[in-house]
C-alpha cells in the first residue's frame, strides 16, 4: 500500500468515528456539539488529503 493512501485512509477512519459520535450526540439531544463533531470530521478529511499530497 502506498504511503499517501495509508495516510488518507487513516484520516478517513478517524473522520468516520467523529461522524458516528456526532450522530450519537445529536440523537441524544446535543445538536450543537454533534454538529461540531461533523465539522471536525470534515476538517480531518481535508487535512488528511493535504498531508497525503505532501507524502
Helices and strands as residue ranges (DSSP letters): H 3-27, H 31-54
